[in-house]
Amino acid sequence: MKEFDYIVIGSGIAGLSFALKAATRGTVALVTKRRLADSNTAWAQGGVACVVSHEDSFELHIADTLTAGAGLCNEDAVRAIVTDGPARVRELMDLGMHFDERELGNGARELDLGREGGHSKRRVLHSHDTTGREIENTLVDRLREHPQIAILENHIAVDFLTTGKLGYAVENACVGVYVLDEKTGEVETLRSDVTVLATGGCGKVYLYTTNPDVATGDGLAMAWRAGASVANMEFIQFHPTCLFHPDAKSFLISEAVRGEGAVLRDAKGRRFMEKYHPLAELAPRDIVARAIDAEMKRSGEKCVYLDITHQPEEFITSRFPSIYETCRKFGFDMTTQPIPVVPAAHYQCGGVKTDLNGETSLRGLYAIGEVASTGLHGANRLASNSLLEGMVMAHRAFEKASRNRRARVDFVLPEWRPGQAGDVDEMVVIYHNWDEIRRLMWDYVGIVRTDKRLQRAAARLRNLHAEIQEFYWNFRVSTDLLELRNLVTTASLIVDCAISRKESRGLHFTLDYPEPDDAKFLHETVIRRT
Ligand SMILES: Cc1cc2nc3c(=O)[nH]c(=O)nc-3n(C[C@H](O)[C@H](O)[C@H](O)COP(=O)(O)OP(=O)(O)OC[C@H]3O[C@@H](n4cnc5c(N)ncnc54)[C@H](O)[C@@H]3O)c2cc1C
């Protein structure tokens, strides 16, 4: 058993930000299941929404966030995260992050702010179209310099150790975590009174997603198994514009492209967004994604087209260098032709329920970043609010956790017992179940839902769950098997939350109840394992 003052699971913006702060107060274990930079954060293109211009105000950013959230945001959380933003952005810049600037004409420069759907002002700080990669690299560079941080790459967190499960009479609390070292195949026991979950989202639960392979809902499933409350998992954001090409795995065409005037066209070259919303292409993402879904279903076409050819070539290649290059690689020149796009699962608005300091309902366990449900997003996330949330909540959780620190109690934690388990004999079963979950979630629990489809999904997931549990108990754990186990749990939590919301609101749209029902459902969906 190895002991630390803080255990951080995940190395995206939230986990890295927390770890850097915590290392000024004590020892930190940073556990991450692949390499440090493998995270959703590294893929973020658009940028960080933050009030830094005198033409903008906190009240406007708060109002835009509340509007997107469709009545379910926690206004205190929105206010806290929006108003803490500038200080956290400044800290990030002090660590070496460079956001794009623009000339003012008189020789002076200011931050160049992008505009995205749902924002009433230009307020998105960016670094070309690779903002997330620049942030990730900045934080990773600082982290590697830190002597107090033990970096455990290729280590996947398996399950939490709680006093309840261990049979202690004290209040149930998280006291550590089992982690699998992928290289040795050994499961290690890490002990701490402060464990911070920063494992990001669950896009891989769907067949089509903008998320990288690490986004399998692990942290959410672990917290659920340990008895923490989970909220609002029915609200999955589908990004309207993912590049449509058989070989382009998960490549997102940032909303910022529409922010710079790109329009959506059907296969015949006709614009269609004006039919669906007065803001047309700049309508909130759920509306754009549903409109594209409806157009594709109506026409039978496999994609729609995003057209920014009216902008000068030089502007496109300097503002969107990475998108331009990637499209070129797949044979599309976005300066002269519209790009084929489809919607894909993008962001998990719900998650492990926390307060404004990142504390979950399980003492000793904090959750920050995409894995958490703070109340910022409500029923729909405003674009570029998530990197902001990750930084702000890392800071708030750090302040609370370091204030709360008490003398450590000497719990003796049991080592992992592999028993007689052997290696999985038929990997095909694992891959088959992976595919089946992702396809059934896409077909039955996607952008447009119905009671019947949700019930079908629930029935099939129950069977898959039983099958996968059997595997889990009978075979030696591996990353694939652990991810599959978490995937089925996460999928089930999405379905359970979706079934209980008999209305349409924000990102949850069902043909059976197409309108919002404030009288019955103007509240979060909170569930907990009993
Ligand atoms: C293509 C794309 C573009 C985006 N663009 C924007 C944008 O412009 N602006 C914006 O605000 N947001 C954007 N987002 C969303 C944003 O990137 C994420 O919400 C945010 O980065 C999440 O940060 P995080 O620290 O919570 O998690 P992540 O960055 O996803 O990091 C999670 C970490 O946890 C690790 N992990 C997971 N499970 C385990 C486990 N069991 N054990 C150990 N480690 C584990 C992962 O390996 C990873 O290191 C975008 C997302 C995508 C996919």
The ligand as an SDF file (V2000), in Angstrom:
LIG
                    3D

 53 58  0  0  0  0  0  0  0  0999 V2000
  -13.0960   17.3190  -29.7260 C   0  0  0  0  0  0  0  0  0  0  0  0
  -13.4640   18.0960  -28.5020 C   0  0  0  0  0  0  0  0  0  0  0  0
  -13.4820   19.4880  -28.5430 C   0  0  0  0  0  0  0  0  0  0  0  0
  -13.8120   20.2230  -27.4030 C   0  0  0  0  0  0  0  0  0  0  0  0
  -13.7580   21.5850  -27.4320 N   0  0  0  0  0  0  0  0  0  0  0  0
  -13.9800   22.2860  -26.2970 C   0  0  0  0  0  0  0  0  0  0  0  0
  -13.8020   23.6970  -26.2570 C   0  0  0  0  0  0  0  0  0  0  0  0
  -13.4290   24.3140  -27.2400 O   0  0  0  0  0  0  0  0  0  0  0  0
  -14.0300   24.3400  -25.0900 N   0  0  0  0  0  0  0  0  0  0  0  0
  -14.4360   23.6960  -23.9440 C   0  0  0  0  0  0  0  0  0  0  0  0
  -14.6290   24.3380  -22.9170 O   0  0  0  0  0  0  0  0  0  0  0  0
  -14.5950   22.3550  -23.9670 N   0  0  0  0  0  0  0  0  0  0  0  0
  -14.3650   21.6490  -25.0930 C   0  0  0  0  0  0  0  0  0  0  0  0
  -14.5170   20.2930  -25.0810 N   0  0  0  0  0  0  0  0  0  0  0  0
  -14.8520   19.6280  -23.8290 C   0  0  0  0  0  0  0  0  0  0  0  0
  -13.6210   19.6390  -22.9340 C   0  0  0  0  0  0  0  0  0  0  0  0
  -12.4860   19.3280  -23.6920 O   0  0  0  0  0  0  0  0  0  0  0  0
  -13.7470   18.6470  -21.8040 C   0  0  0  0  0  0  0  0  0  0  0  0
  -14.9720   18.7780  -21.1700 O   0  0  0  0  0  0  0  0  0  0  0  0
  -12.6660   18.8850  -20.7710 C   0  0  0  0  0  0  0  0  0  0  0  0
  -11.4110   18.9040  -21.3840 O   0  0  0  0  0  0  0  0  0  0  0  0
  -12.7200   17.8130  -19.7120 C   0  0  0  0  0  0  0  0  0  0  0  0
  -11.5980   17.9600  -18.8960 O   0  0  0  0  0  0  0  0  0  0  0  0
  -11.3820   16.9590  -17.7070 P   0  0  0  0  0  0  0  0  0  0  0  0
  -10.1120   17.3580  -17.0520 O   0  0  0  0  0  0  0  0  0  0  0  0
  -12.5960   16.9010  -16.8820 O   0  0  0  0  0  0  0  0  0  0  0  0
  -11.2660   15.5250  -18.4150 O   0  0  0  0  0  0  0  0  0  0  0  0
  -10.3310   14.9990  -19.5860 P   0  0  0  0  0  0  0  0  0  0  0  0
   -9.5750   16.0830  -20.2270 O   0  0  0  0  0  0  0  0  0  0  0  0
  -11.1480   14.1370  -20.4590 O   0  0  0  0  0  0  0  0  0  0  0  0
   -9.3020   14.0830  -18.8090 O   0  0  0  0  0  0  0  0  0  0  0  0
   -9.7280   12.8800  -18.1980 C   0  0  0  0  0  0  0  0  0  0  0  0
   -8.5040   12.1100  -17.7840 C   0  0  0  0  0  0  0  0  0  0  0  0
   -8.8730   11.0000  -16.9730 O   0  0  0  0  0  0  0  0  0  0  0  0
   -8.1590    9.8580  -17.3890 C   0  0  0  0  0  0  0  0  0  0  0  0
   -8.9140    8.6730  -16.9650 N   0  0  0  0  0  0  0  0  0  0  0  0
  -10.1600    8.3140  -17.3350 C   0  0  0  0  0  0  0  0  0  0  0  0
  -10.5150    7.1830  -16.6950 N   0  0  0  0  0  0  0  0  0  0  0  0
   -9.4740    6.8240  -15.9190 C   0  0  0  0  0  0  0  0  0  0  0  0
   -9.2230    5.7520  -15.0320 C   0  0  0  0  0  0  0  0  0  0  0  0
  -10.1290    4.7810  -14.8070 N   0  0  0  0  0  0  0  0  0  0  0  0
   -8.0330    5.6950  -14.4050 N   0  0  0  0  0  0  0  0  0  0  0  0
   -7.0750    6.6350  -14.6110 C   0  0  0  0  0  0  0  0  0  0  0  0
   -7.2680    7.6730  -15.4510 N   0  0  0  0  0  0  0  0  0  0  0  0
   -8.4440    7.7730  -16.0870 C   0  0  0  0  0  0  0  0  0  0  0  0
   -8.0280   10.0390  -18.8860 C   0  0  0  0  0  0  0  0  0  0  0  0
   -7.0310    9.2130  -19.4120 O   0  0  0  0  0  0  0  0  0  0  0  0
   -7.7070   11.5270  -18.9400 C   0  0  0  0  0  0  0  0  0  0  0  0
   -6.3520   11.7420  -18.6680 O   0  0  0  0  0  0  0  0  0  0  0  0
  -14.1790   19.5410  -26.2150 C   0  0  0  0  0  0  0  0  0  0  0  0
  -14.1700   18.1510  -26.1770 C   0  0  0  0  0  0  0  0  0  0  0  0
  -13.8100   17.4310  -27.3060 C   0  0  0  0  0  0  0  0  0  0  0  0
  -13.7900   15.9350  -27.2360 C   0  0  0  0  0  0  0  0  0  0  0  0
  1  2  1  0
  2  3  1  0
  2 52  2  0
  3  4  2  0
  4  5  1  0
  4 50  1  0
  5  6  2  0
  6  7  1  0
  6 13  1  0
  7  8  2  0
  7  9  1  0
  9 10  1  0
 10 11  2  0
 10 12  1  0
 12 13  2  0
 13 14  1  0
 14 15  1  0
 14 50  1  0
 15 16  1  0
 16 17  1  0
 16 18  1  0
 18 19  1  0
 18 20  1  0
 20 21  1  0
 20 22  1  0
 22 23  1  0
 23 24  1  0
 24 25  2  0
 24 26  1  0
 24 27  1  0
 27 28  1  0
 28 29  2  0
 28 30  1  0
 28 31  1  0
 31 32  1  0
 32 33  1  0
 33 34  1  0
 33 48  1  0
 34 35  1  0
 35 36  1  0
 35 46  1  0
 36 37  1  0
 36 45  1  0
 37 38  2  0
 38 39  1  0
 39 40  1  0
 39 45  2  0
 40 41  1  0
 40 42  2  0
 42 43  1  0
 43 44  2  0
 44 45  1  0
 46 47  1  0
 46 48  1  0
 48 49  1  0
 50 51  2  0
 51 52  1  0
 52 53  1  0
M  END
$$$$
